[in-house]
């Protein structure tokens, strides 16, 4: 053994990110030697059959060398308890359990430390794992798993895999559960106390599975393969081990680099050299997979990712060790937080690793990693500065602050100034005042003997022009003017809309429902159909709906005005129509000649001041006026008018797929999704683009849904900065405008071919979405696994909508049916 001196990275902008603390050369190849890390110690084989233990937290301690194996050590693992700290090692001749503290004391006394030999399986052991209490150890030899007691007895032998078992884990919340992965490309769930198989997965991939990790907080299983694929499965009992996410590390790494490249204007000058070098190298290299050699927990305090509506799970990440890089993977957003490529640090002795092990303590600024050389005999111990690594690879838009809530007055140069009504000039002093506001002290009293007093000395009767209050209104009319219920908290288990209350067919023949939206008071529901009609139902889906006919193509958008008087609709006939809800009449028509390309999205904006729409590569802002005068003779002649006041194209020049803006309160921001799979944020107070998020989905997003809240519930102000995007085949993603980063990903619902809609609950704590398995899914914002499914549909669920005033959820299906779900 030869120990080389400590080396620190001096690669310019990468200085301070990683340091090589120790480098050891072995007399034998270290291509695939087993490595183990705990929070206090690291262990690795040396010269084949010697076991070396080192404490990265206390470098002053000397290396502890343990001898007891005659053949090559093939597996090493630390125990879960710290007092005493156990270490288990295995070779083909024996399995030994060591007490690390006792072995160090023996060494200091000049004695040879000895371990407890559990026996021999006469096979190559590829994996070891202690139980939670360290009283048992799972030994994986070939295709079988032996659970052995530390008192030298075999408890149970589990057989069922068709290939060598490569990793095994004990379930922390169910002590009798054991999970294993194998080279047969599947994972199995065992009850090792009973010796029975509970669940066996299908074949996941064409390559062997190498690593396994169980996330206790999310109750999820994470496994990785040799071709760089990562799978996340839910271990919640009612979810039946469904797949939460499937990740390709190579594609994730490319997306991560692309986003940093697109966000060049947000970089610090000192970071540009490091970024440009790595991105230039990535463009010139051949595609290579990242085998998942190891998985380890990584708890980070990510700046800007916290939200009052979320738990600490937002910062729960995962270390992914690969042959040429280390990744920090966010389990909530299913995105990379950082990537450390070994080639970017030329001072590192190991550039291609055959084995890898990483450890880091919660909220600790440092992490430690052990690498074994794939093509040599070196073992390197690295110290990683997490804060420096994360700051060098900040999310796009870091340092910029965007907020849906308007934080400043409208600038004089803003296009929103067209919607500000000019204040009237003050009236002259002699202008007549209203009788109620007149006072007597400024008016002289004049008495005449032949003229009756005008009543100057008496106060005017305020009730003279008051409306009558003793008129009895029927209960039906009163219910429309006032809500008799208050919105309950959706997040409470007892007030979740689960029960199917009513199902209504919108037409006699099956016709697709393309869009649905509740009015602001929650009393009415508008829906657009593929048969050219717009229908407005009562919120309870009872009675005969009001029909709005006039489109010559399928209706693609419906939108309520803030005052609930108007209904906006667009169709495939390339027209935009504004309807009077009370009269059920067309009030304004924008024909095909008004736009160069079809309208992809439209809505009311800025408290009904404007109409916001997208057509081609740009969005447009229209100032409009609706004439309410009736002229039965000239009803054919429209009197309502509009005027384009502002338009702006996307920075990339791509067509706008959809857009979103808040109309319930004043907001300056507009969110657009382009056909180039990006989301661009525009600030209309300054009149230009504010930020671009590249590679939002693998396909163009077909909907942006903002958390607009409700007048019946309250939310933290920061919660309004959250928005959802969804794309066919790529699930739903939750984003935060403050960081322009993905906060969470929801992928537990099937959506492979049809664009299904999403919606926020009024409380902002739930998300509902449609799916192609005839179910609607409801997710809680603090978990990537669905909270529950809603059955009772007869076709693909295309749209969902939460009632803003009551705990109700309405869904629409492809065969033209509306379903109303209420609390049980």
Secondary structure, 3 states (H helix, E strand, C coil): CEEECCEECCCHHHCCCEEEEEEEECCCCCCCCCEEECCCCEEEEECCCEEEEECCCCCCCCCEEEECCCCCEEEEEECCCCCCCEEEEEECCCEEEEEHHHHHHHHHCCCCCCCEEEECCCCCEEEEEECCCCCEEEEEECCEEEEEECCCEEEEEEECCCCCEEEEEECCCCCCEEEEEECCCCEEEEECCCCEEEEECCCCCCCCEEEEEEECCCCEEEEEECCCEEEEEECCHHHCCCEEEEEEHHHHHHHHHHHHHHCHHHCCHHHHHHHHHHHHHHHHCCCCCCCCCEEEEEECCCCCCCCCCCCHHHHEEEEEECCCEEEEEECCCCEEEEEEEHHHCCCCCCCCEEEEEEEECCCCCEEEEEEEECCCCEEEEEEEEHHHHHHHCCCCCCCCCCCCCCCCCCCCCCHHHHHCCCCCCCCCCCCCCCHHHCCCCCCCCCCCCCCCCCCCCCCCCCCCCCCCCCCCCCHHHHHHHCCCCCCCCCCCHHHCEEEEEEEEECCCCCCCEEEEEECCCCCEEEEEECCCEEEEEECCCCCCCEEEECCCCCEEEEEECCCCCEEEEEECCCCEEEEECCCCEEEEEECHHHCCCCEEEEEEECCCCEEEEEECCEEEEEEEECCCCCCCCCCCCCCCEEEEEEEEECCCCCCEEEEECCCCCCCCEEEEEECCCCEEEEECCCCEEEEEECCCCCCCCCEEEECCCCCCCCCCHHHHHEEEEECCCCCEEEEECCCCEEEEEECCCCCCCCCCCEEECCCCCEEEECCCCCCEEEEECCCCCEEEEECCCCCCEEEEEECCCCCCEEEEECCCEEEEEEEC
